[in-house]
Amino acid sequence: MSVTRSPIVFVVPGDLHLTEAGEPNHRTAEWAIDEINTLIRPDFVQFIGDNVQHASDAQFELFRALRSRLEVPSHVLVGDHDVHEDPVAAGFFRHIGPTHGSSVVAGGRFIRLNSLDYRPVGFSPEQILWLQDEIDAATQKNEKVILFQHHYPFKVYESYSGPGVDARREIVQNSAIEAIFTGHTHYGQIANDGKHVYITTRSIGDPEGGPPGYTIAYWHGDDLAVVYRSASEAGPAVMIVHPRAKPLATGPAHIVQGDDRVQARIWSNERITTVRGRIDGGKWFMLDDCSGIDRFGPLAGRELSKGEHTLEVEATDSRGRVGRDEIGFMVDPTGRYTPIPSTTPVVVATAYC
């Protein structure tokens, strides 16, 4: 079984839609980059598309200046606003570079697709062949795969159809891809189609459903976790990395089958004084001795009934600020699990279509 050699953490900021310096979305992007540099310090950052609003030279230069402040590697996807009145993405290529590519980090292959070979959405035959070659190479090298693309296939008020879309869908459905991260929607959501999970991040420009921010993702072996960090938050960032949250679970390896562990990752610029967790609103228990970024505690899975349960983890820093994460997770002592296709949260309308 392919396993990433060490935990991989990456950040996906929401669509920036940059226009001018000093606008609210630009200030939020500056905040996000400062936190990425000083708090999260991920392995890389993936900009998810719609980096600028009208694809002007001045807007691309504003984005370039923001990106240059990052102290970690970064990659950039092309979005529909990045090719405004520029269907061949000449401006994007001139200012940023190729519209698709891949990289390998700690045994994980990250593939970046250009979903705008055709408008409003589509993939060229050349890119489809390239994608299949990337998947084949990952299989041969025993690498697990994560995809990035701008378009979210489950966006309301929009049809995910166009040249090459069916060919791309067939490749994905026949491949062991861990997750697909997207943008484009303005709202945040996780879609589980029964085999793959799609994770879209709330936009920084014109956000819907809450404050703007960025997604933090953790990936190691069978553990995949995401948490959204909004611009309204301060203090510790908390992520439950094990057990796996129900919206991200696609098979038996992702559920609790007996006694297990709770694992949480805490990012903080202040000393953490306590980390505690609880199951189903019950009695709080402590997670280890607060001596590192990852905190552990017991999960008495054999005492839990078959079905869904909740887990909360809270971390308090020396200034009394509390960060928290909460997930639902599945338990079945027989080890059987087939996910029901679903979206979390349910979104039925959007102003941006």
C-alpha positions in Angstrom: 0.0 0.0 0.0 1.4 3.4 -0.9 1.8 5.8 2.0 3.2 9.3 2.1 6.6 9.1 3.9 5.8 11.8 6.4 2.8 14.0 7.2 2.2 16.6 4.5 0.5 19.9 5.3 -0.6 22.3 2.6 -2.7 25.5 2.5 -5.4 26.4 0.0 -6.4 30.1 0.1 -9.8 30.9 -1.3 -10.2 32.6 -4.7 -8.6 36.1 -4.2 -10.3 38.1 -7.0 -7.7 40.8 -6.6 -8.4 44.2 -8.1 -6.5 47.0 -6.1 -4.2 47.2 -3.1 -6.0 48.0 0.1 -9.3 46.5 -0.8 -10.8 44.1 1.8 -9.9 41.0 -0.2 -6.3 42.3 -0.6 -6.0 42.9 3.2 -7.4 39.4 3.9 -4.9 37.9 1.5 -2.1 39.8 3.3 -3.4 38.4 6.6 -3.5 34.9 5.2 0.1 35.1 3.9 1.3 36.4 7.3 -0.4 33.5 9.1 0.9 31.0 6.6 4.5 32.2 7.2 4.3 32.6 11.0 1.7 30.1 12.2 1.1 27.2 9.8 4.5 27.0 8.0 3.1 24.3 5.6 5.0 22.3 3.0 3.5 24.4 0.2 0.6 26.7 -0.7 -1.8 26.0 -3.6 -3.6 29.0 -5.0 -6.8 27.6 -6.4 -7.6 30.0 -9.3 -9.4 33.4 -9.8 -6.3 35.0 -8.3 -7.2 38.2 -10.0 -10.5 39.7 -11.2 -10.0 41.0 -14.7 -6.6 39.5 -15.8 -4.9 43.0 -16.1 -1.2 43.4 -15.9 -1.6 45.5 -12.8 -3.7 42.9 -11.1 -1.3 40.1 -11.9 1.5 42.3 -10.5 -0.5 42.8 -7.3 -0.8 39.0 -7.0 2.8 38.5 -7.8 3.8 40.9 -5.0 1.6 39.0 -2.5 2.9 35.6 -3.6 6.5 36.7 -3.3 6.0 37.3 0.4 5.5 33.6 1.0 8.3 31.8 2.8 7.3 28.4 1.5 6.9 26.9 -2.0 3.7 27.8 -3.8 1.8 26.8 -7.0 -0.9 28.6 -8.9 -4.0 27.3 -10.7 -5.7 29.3 -13.5 -9.3 30.3 -12.9 -12.0 31.8 -15.2 -11.3 35.4 -14.0 -7.5 34.8 -14.7 -8.4 34.4 -18.4 -10.8 37.3 -18.6 -11.0 38.3 -22.3 -7.9 36.0 -22.8 -9.1 32.5 -23.7 -5.6 31.2 -24.3 -4.3 32.3 -20.9 -1.5 34.3 -22.5 -1.4 36.8 -19.6 -1.5 34.1 -17.0 1.4 32.3 -18.7 3.4 35.5 -19.0 3.0 36.6 -15.4 2.8 33.2 -13.6 3.8 30.3 -15.8 2.3 27.0 -17.1 -1.4 26.4 -16.5 -0.9 22.8 -15.4 1.8 20.7 -13.8 2.7 18.3 -11.0 5.1 17.9 -8.0 6.0 15.2 -5.6 6.3 15.8 -1.9 7.2 13.0 0.6 5.8 10.3 -1.6 2.6 12.1 -2.5 2.0 13.3 -6.1 0.1 16.6 -6.5 -1.4 17.1 -9.9 -2.6 20.6 -11.0 -5.1 20.6 -13.8 -6.2 23.5 -16.0 -10.0 23.2 -16.2 -10.2 26.2 -18.7 -8.7 24.7 -21.8 -12.2 25.4 -23.1 -14.7 28.0 -21.8 -16.6 27.8 -19.6 -15.0 24.4 -18.6 -13.0 21.8 -20.5 -9.8 19.8 -20.9 -7.8 19.5 -24.1 -7.0 16.1 -25.5 -3.3 16.8 -24.8 -4.0 17.5 -21.1 -6.1 14.4 -20.8 -3.2 12.3 -22.1 -0.8 14.1 -19.8 -3.1 13.4 -16.8 -3.2 9.7 -17.6 0.6 9.7 -17.9 0.8 11.3 -14.5 -1.5 8.8 -12.9 0.4 5.9 -14.5 3.7 7.3 -13.3 2.3 7.7 -9.7 1.1 4.1 -9.8 4.4 2.8 -11.0 6.2 4.6 -8.2 3.7 3.7 -5.6 2.7 7.3 -5.0 -0.6 8.4 -3.7 -2.3 11.2 -5.6 -4.1 14.5 -4.9 -5.6 16.6 -7.6 -6.1 20.4 -7.8 -8.4 22.1 -10.3 -10.3 25.4 -10.3 -13.8 24.1 -11.2 -15.9 22.4 -8.5 -18.1 19.7 -10.2 -20.9 20.1 -7.7 -21.4 23.8 -7.8 -25.1 24.9 -7.8 -26.5 26.8 -10.7 -23.7 25.5 -13.0 -23.2 22.6 -15.4 -20.0 20.7 -15.1 -19.8 19.7 -18.8 -17.6 20.5 -21.7 -14.9 19.0 -24.0 -12.8 16.5 -22.1 -14.8 16.5 -18.9 -16.1 12.9 -19.4 -12.6 11.7 -20.2 -11.2 13.4 -17.1 -14.1 11.9 -15.1 -13.3 8.4 -16.3 -9.7 8.7 -15.4 -10.5 9.9 -11.9 -13.2 7.3 -11.3 -10.7 4.5 -12.3 -7.8 5.9 -10.2 -6.9 5.7 -6.5 -7.0 9.5 -6.0 -7.0 10.6 -2.4 -8.9 13.9 -2.8 -9.7 16.7 -5.3 -9.3 20.3 -4.1 -11.1 23.1 -6.0 -12.2 26.7 -5.8 -14.6 28.7 -8.0 -17.7 28.4 -5.7 -17.4 31.4 -3.3 -18.8 29.1 -0.6 -17.0 26.2 1.1 -18.1 22.6 0.8 -17.0 18.9 0.9 -18.6 16.5 -1.6 -18.3 12.8 -1.2 -19.4 10.8 -4.2 -18.9 7.4 -2.6 -15.4 7.0 -4.0 -13.7 10.3 -4.0 -13.9 13.5 -1.9 -14.0 17.0 -3.4 -13.0 19.9 -1.1 -13.7 23.5 -2.2 -12.6 26.5 -0.2 -14.7 29.6 0.5 -13.6 32.6 -1.6 -11.5 35.5 -0.1 -13.1 37.8 -2.7 -16.9 37.9 -2.3 -17.2 35.0 0.2 -20.5 33.3 0.8 -21.5 31.4 4.0 -19.1 33.1 6.4 -15.9 35.0 6.7 -13.1 34.7 4.2 -10.0 32.5 5.0 -8.0 29.5 3.9 -8.1 25.7 4.1 -5.4 23.8 6.0 -5.0 20.2 4.8 -3.1 17.3 6.5 -2.3 14.1 4.7 -0.4 11.0 6.0 -1.3 7.4 5.1 -5.0 6.9 5.6 -5.3 10.2 7.5 -6.7 13.1 5.6 -8.0 16.1 7.5 -9.0 19.6 6.6 -9.9 22.6 8.7 -11.0 26.1 7.6 -9.2 29.1 9.2 -11.2 32.3 8.9 -10.0 35.9 9.1 -12.2 36.3 12.2 -10.2 33.8 14.2 -7.2 34.3 16.5 -5.3 32.1 18.8 -4.5 28.4 18.2 -5.5 26.6 15.0 -6.8 23.1 15.9 -7.2 20.2 13.5 -8.3 16.7 14.4 -6.2 14.5 12.1 -7.4 11.1 13.5 -10.0 9.6 13.3 -11.0 10.6 9.9 -14.1 12.9 9.6 -17.1 11.2 8.1 -17.4 13.6 5.0 -13.8 12.5 4.1 -14.3 8.8 4.6 -14.5 6.6 1.5 -13.9 3.1 2.8 -13.3 0.8 5.8 -9.8 2.1 6.4 -11.3 5.4 7.3 -13.5 4.3 10.2 -13.0 3.3 13.8 -13.2 -0.5 14.2 -12.0 -0.9 17.8 -9.8 0.8 20.4 -8.0 3.6 18.6 -6.4 7.0 19.2 -7.3 10.6 19.0 -4.7 12.7 17.3 -4.9 16.5 16.9 -2.4 19.0 15.4 -2.1 22.4 17.1 -0.6 25.5 15.5 0.1 28.3 18.0 2.5 31.2 18.4 1.9 31.1 22.1 2.6 28.4 24.7 -0.3 25.9 24.8 -1.4 25.2 28.3 -4.1 22.5 27.8 -5.5 20.3 25.1 -8.6 18.3 25.8 -11.1 16.2 23.9 -14.5 14.6 24.4 -16.7 12.1 22.7 -20.4 12.8 22.1 -20.5 15.7 24.6 -19.3 13.4 27.4 -16.5 13.9 30.0 -13.4 15.8 28.9 -10.1 14.0 28.7 -6.6 15.4 28.3 -4.4 14.9 25.2 -0.8 14.1 26.1 1.5 16.6 27.8 1.4 19.5 25.3 5.0 18.9 24.4 4.8 19.0 20.6 2.6 20.0 17.6 0.7 16.7 17.6 -1.3 15.7 20.7 -2.6 12.2 21.4 -5.3 10.6 23.5 -7.1 7.3 23.8 -10.2 6.5 21.9 -12.1 3.6 23.4 -13.7 2.4 20.2 -14.8 -0.9 21.6 -17.1 1.0 24.0 -18.8 3.0 21.2 -21.9 1.8 19.5 -22.0 1.2 15.7 -22.7 4.4 13.8 -21.7 8.0 13.9 -20.2 9.8 16.9 -18.8 13.3 17.5 -15.3 14.3 18.7 -14.4 17.7 20.0 -10.9 19.0 20.7 -10.0 22.3 22.3 -6.6 23.9 22.8 -6.0 26.9 25.2 -2.9 29.1 24.9 -1.2 31.1 27.6 -3.3 34.2 26.8 -6.5 32.2 27.4 -7.5 32.0 23.8 -9.2 28.8 22.7 -9.1 27.0 19.4 -11.3 24.1 18.6 -12.2 21.5 16.0 -15.2 19.1 15.9 -15.9 16.2 13.6 -18.3 13.4 13.2 -16.7 9.9 12.7 -18.0 6.5 12.0 -17.6 3.3 14.1 -18.3 -0.3 13.0 -16.5 -3.2 14.7 -17.1 -5.4 11.7 -15.0 -3.0 9.6 -17.7 -2.6 6.9 -18.3 0.9 5.5 -19.7 2.3 2.3 -20.3 6.1 2.2 -23.6 7.6 1.1 -22.9 10.3 -1.5 -23.4 13.7 0.3 -22.3 17.3 0.5 -21.3 19.1 3.7 -22.7 21.7 4.3 -25.8 21.5 2.0 -25.8 24.6 -0.3 -28.9 25.2 -2.5 -28.2 28.7 -3.8 -25.4 31.1 -4.7 -25.1 34.7 -5.9 -22.2 33.8 -8.1 -23.1 31.6 -11.1 
